[in-house]
Amino acid sequence: MTAEERAVGARTAVVTGASSGIGAATARQLADAGYRVVLTARRRDRIERLAAALPDAEAYVLDVTDRAAVEAFAASLDRCDVLVNNAGGALGADPVATGDPAEWRAMYEVNVLGTLHITQALLPALTASGDGTVVVVSSTAGHGTYEGGGGYVAAKHGEHVLAETLRLELCGQPVRVIEIAPGMVKTEEFATTRFRGDTAKAAKVYEGVAEPLDADDIAETIAWAVARPSHVNIDLLVVRPRAQASNSKVHRTS
């Protein structure tokens, strides 16, 4: 980056949940596209290590469920052109009859309210940029149900509705709202976290699936959507592996 570009401010992309998986891969993709990338997550060591490996990036330790912390973060930025709401996740796969309300609450807090907090805090800067983009990384769980997914499905439906409503409310403003809804993505942590560290159960999710998506597949999709001309809005893009026809129909070879 030249001194002149730094003086006027580089186009800045904020990525939440950037310590691993889709978030980390998206940070790399946007950095390669020339953005100054601000990585946020709760795990300092991971985001600082990734930021150090990118050409123009910085790390900011942040819990998106903490409203005061989010507002302090927003106040620290000189500009924001792109916000990638990636922080989220699933906990448990219990039926509704026995689901843990604490896990349901935690999923709602991070997937829905976390997205709300950071979007509200950065929306003035996104609007002031004259060409802002909000990306919401939801899930196919936000568009269909499946057994054992009640809490996560409910949270992701909420996140989908947030994105859809925001797009209506910002019509006429210089801010796009893009929703990327991944299907089966095999990352190093998603399923393991969902099953409370049970790696055997986590492996079962992908068993026999020849080619589930990976984090780079989704990151490339996000970067492509962000790179469209300003007048082009990718309202909703559902991304599944070829082996997955729906949330409950997956081809397995064994």
C-alpha positions as CSV (number, residue, x, y, z in Angstrom):
1,M,0.0,0.0,0.0
2,T,1.3,3.4,-0.9
3,A,1.7,6.3,1.5
4,E,-1.0,8.2,-0.5
5,E,-3.5,5.3,0.0
6,R,-2.7,5.1,3.7
7,A,-3.3,8.8,4.0
8,V,-6.8,8.7,2.5
9,G,-7.6,5.5,4.3
10,A,-7.6,2.0,2.8
11,R,-10.9,0.3,2.1
12,T,-11.5,-1.5,5.3
13,A,-13.2,-4.9,5.9
14,V,-14.1,-6.1,9.3
15,V,-14.5,-9.9,9.8
16,T,-16.0,-11.3,12.9
17,G,-15.3,-14.8,14.1
18,A,-12.0,-14.6,12.3
19,S,-9.9,-16.9,14.5
20,S,-10.6,-20.1,12.4
21,G,-12.7,-21.7,9.7
22,I,-14.7,-19.5,7.3
23,G,-13.8,-16.3,9.1
24,A,-10.0,-16.8,8.9
25,A,-10.3,-17.9,5.2
26,T,-12.4,-14.8,4.4
27,A,-9.9,-12.5,6.0
28,R,-7.2,-14.0,3.8
29,Q,-9.4,-13.6,0.7
30,L,-10.2,-10.0,1.4
31,A,-6.6,-9.2,2.2
32,D,-5.6,-10.7,-1.2
33,A,-8.2,-8.5,-2.8
34,G,-6.5,-5.4,-1.4
35,Y,-8.5,-4.6,1.7
36,R,-7.2,-3.5,5.0
37,V,-8.6,-6.3,7.1
38,V,-9.6,-6.0,10.8
39,L,-9.9,-9.5,12.3
40,T,-12.1,-9.8,15.4
41,A,-12.6,-12.9,17.6
42,R,-12.3,-13.8,21.3
43,R,-9.0,-15.8,20.9
44,R,-6.2,-13.3,20.8
45,D,-3.4,-15.6,19.8
46,R,-5.1,-16.9,16.7
47,I,-6.2,-13.6,15.2
48,E,-2.8,-11.9,16.0
49,R,-1.0,-14.7,14.3
50,L,-3.2,-14.5,11.2
51,A,-3.0,-10.7,11.1
52,A,0.8,-10.9,11.2
53,A,0.7,-13.1,8.1
54,L,-1.5,-10.8,6.0
55,P,-0.2,-7.7,4.1
56,D,-2.4,-5.1,5.8
57,A,-4.3,-6.4,8.8
58,E,-4.9,-5.9,12.5
59,A,-6.4,-8.0,15.2
60,Y,-9.0,-6.8,17.8
61,V,-10.1,-9.1,20.5
62,L,-13.9,-8.9,20.6
63,D,-16.9,-10.8,21.9
64,V,-19.8,-9.7,19.7
65,T,-22.3,-10.5,22.4
66,D,-20.8,-7.7,24.6
67,R,-22.6,-4.6,23.5
68,A,-20.3,-2.2,25.2
69,A,-17.2,-3.9,23.8
70,V,-18.7,-3.7,20.3
71,E,-19.4,0.0,20.6
72,A,-15.9,0.6,21.8
73,F,-14.5,-1.3,18.9
74,A,-16.6,0.6,16.4
75,A,-15.4,3.9,17.9
76,S,-11.8,2.8,17.4
77,L,-12.1,2.5,13.6
78,D,-11.4,5.3,11.2
79,R,-13.6,3.8,8.5
80,C,-15.5,0.6,7.5
81,D,-16.5,-0.4,4.0
82,V,-17.3,-4.1,4.4
83,L,-18.6,-6.0,7.4
84,V,-18.6,-9.8,7.3
85,N,-20.8,-11.1,10.1
86,N,-19.3,-14.6,10.5
87,A,-19.3,-15.1,14.3
88,G,-21.7,-17.8,15.2
89,G,-22.0,-21.5,15.7
90,A,-24.1,-24.4,16.9
91,L,-24.3,-26.1,20.2
92,G,-25.9,-29.5,20.7
93,A,-28.1,-31.7,18.5
94,D,-30.8,-32.6,20.9
95,P,-34.5,-32.8,20.1
96,V,-36.7,-29.9,21.1
97,A,-38.2,-32.0,23.9
98,T,-34.9,-32.3,25.7
99,G,-32.9,-29.3,24.3
100,D,-30.9,-27.3,26.8
101,P,-32.3,-23.7,27.1
102,A,-28.9,-22.4,28.0
103,E,-27.5,-23.7,24.6
104,W,-30.5,-22.2,22.8
105,R,-29.9,-18.9,24.5
106,A,-26.1,-18.9,23.7
107,M,-26.8,-19.7,20.0
108,Y,-29.3,-16.8,19.8
109,E,-26.9,-14.4,21.6
110,V,-24.0,-15.0,19.2
111,N,-25.8,-15.7,15.9
112,V,-28.6,-13.1,16.1
113,L,-27.8,-10.5,18.8
114,G,-24.1,-10.6,18.0
115,T,-24.9,-9.8,14.3
116,L,-27.3,-7.1,15.5
117,H,-24.7,-5.5,17.8
118,I,-21.9,-5.2,15.3
119,T,-24.1,-4.2,12.4
120,Q,-25.8,-1.5,14.4
121,A,-22.5,-0.2,15.6
122,L,-20.8,-0.1,12.2
123,L,-23.8,1.0,10.1
124,P,-23.0,4.7,10.3
125,A,-19.5,4.1,9.0
126,L,-20.7,1.8,6.3
127,T,-23.2,4.4,5.2
128,A,-20.6,7.2,5.4
129,S,-18.3,5.2,3.1
130,G,-20.7,5.8,0.3
131,D,-20.4,2.2,-0.9
132,G,-20.8,-0.1,2.1
133,T,-21.5,-3.8,2.2
134,V,-22.9,-5.9,5.0
135,V,-22.4,-9.7,4.6
136,V,-24.3,-12.0,6.8
137,V,-23.0,-15.6,6.9
138,S,-26.1,-17.5,7.8
139,S,-26.7,-21.2,7.0
140,T,-29.0,-23.4,5.1
141,A,-30.4,-24.0,8.6
142,G,-31.9,-20.5,8.2
143,H,-34.0,-21.7,5.3
144,G,-35.1,-25.2,6.3
145,T,-35.5,-27.4,9.4
146,Y,-34.1,-30.8,10.4
147,E,-34.4,-33.1,13.4
148,G,-32.0,-32.3,16.2
149,G,-31.3,-28.8,14.9
150,G,-34.1,-26.8,16.6
151,G,-32.0,-24.4,18.6
152,Y,-29.5,-23.7,15.8
153,V,-32.2,-23.6,13.1
154,A,-34.2,-21.1,15.2
155,A,-31.1,-18.9,15.6
156,K,-30.2,-19.0,11.9
157,H,-33.8,-18.3,10.9
158,G,-33.5,-15.2,13.1
159,E,-30.2,-14.2,11.4
160,H,-31.8,-14.6,8.0
161,V,-34.7,-12.5,8.9
162,L,-32.4,-9.8,10.3
163,A,-30.6,-9.6,6.9
164,E,-33.8,-9.6,4.9
165,T,-35.3,-6.9,7.0
166,L,-32.2,-4.8,7.0
167,R,-32.1,-4.9,3.2
168,L,-35.6,-3.6,3.0
169,E,-34.9,-0.8,5.5
170,L,-31.7,0.3,3.7
171,C,-33.2,0.5,0.3
172,G,-32.1,3.8,-1.2
173,Q,-29.0,4.0,1.0
174,P,-25.5,3.3,-0.3
175,V,-25.2,0.0,1.6
176,R,-25.7,-3.5,0.2
177,V,-26.9,-6.4,2.3
178,I,-25.6,-9.9,1.2
179,E,-26.6,-13.2,2.8
180,I,-24.4,-16.2,2.2
181,A,-26.0,-19.4,3.4
182,P,-23.6,-22.4,3.5
183,G,-24.7,-26.0,3.7
184,M,-22.3,-28.7,4.7
185,V,-18.9,-27.2,5.4
186,K,-16.2,-29.3,7.0
187,T,-14.0,-27.1,9.2
188,E,-11.7,-27.9,12.0
189,E,-14.0,-26.8,14.8
190,F,-17.7,-26.4,13.9
191,A,-19.0,-30.0,14.4
192,T,-16.5,-30.6,17.3
193,T,-17.9,-27.6,19.2
194,R,-21.4,-28.6,18.4
195,F,-20.9,-32.0,20.0
196,R,-19.1,-30.6,23.0
197,G,-15.7,-31.9,22.0
198,D,-16.8,-35.4,20.9
199,T,-14.6,-35.9,17.9
200,A,-16.2,-39.2,17.0
201,K,-19.6,-37.7,16.7
202,A,-18.2,-34.7,14.8
203,A,-16.6,-37.1,12.3
204,K,-19.9,-38.9,11.7
205,V,-21.4,-35.7,10.3
206,Y,-19.1,-35.9,7.3
207,E,-18.7,-39.7,7.1
208,G,-19.0,-41.1,3.6
209,V,-19.4,-37.6,2.0
210,A,-16.8,-37.5,-0.8
211,E,-16.4,-33.7,-0.9
212,P,-18.0,-31.5,1.7
213,L,-17.3,-27.8,1.2
214,D,-14.4,-26.3,3.0
215,A,-13.8,-22.8,4.5
216,D,-12.0,-21.6,1.3
217,D,-15.1,-22.5,-0.8
218,I,-17.2,-20.2,1.3
219,A,-14.6,-17.5,1.6
220,E,-14.2,-17.3,-2.2
221,T,-17.9,-17.0,-2.5
222,I,-18.0,-14.1,0.0
223,A,-15.1,-12.3,-1.7
224,W,-16.8,-12.8,-5.1
225,A,-20.1,-11.3,-3.8
226,V,-18.3,-8.3,-2.2
227,A,-16.4,-7.7,-5.4
228,R,-19.5,-7.3,-7.6
229,P,-20.1,-3.7,-9.0
230,S,-21.8,-1.4,-6.5
231,H,-25.1,-1.6,-8.2
232,V,-25.2,-5.4,-8.0
233,N,-26.5,-7.0,-4.8
234,I,-26.3,-10.7,-4.2
235,D,-29.3,-10.8,-1.9
236,L,-29.1,-14.5,-1.0
237,L,-26.7,-17.2,-2.2
238,V,-27.1,-20.7,-0.9
239,V,-23.9,-22.8,-1.3
240,R,-24.0,-26.6,-0.8
241,P,-21.7,-29.4,-1.9
242,R,-22.9,-31.5,-4.8
243,A,-23.5,-34.4,-2.4
244,Q,-26.0,-32.4,-0.4
245,A,-29.5,-31.8,-1.8
246,S,-31.1,-30.5,1.4
247,N,-30.4,-30.3,5.1
248,S,-31.6,-33.8,5.5
249,K,-30.6,-35.5,2.2
250,V,-26.9,-36.2,1.7
251,H,-25.3,-38.7,-0.6
252,R,-22.9,-40.9,1.3
253,T,-20.7,-43.6,-0.2
254,S,-20.6,-45.7,2.9
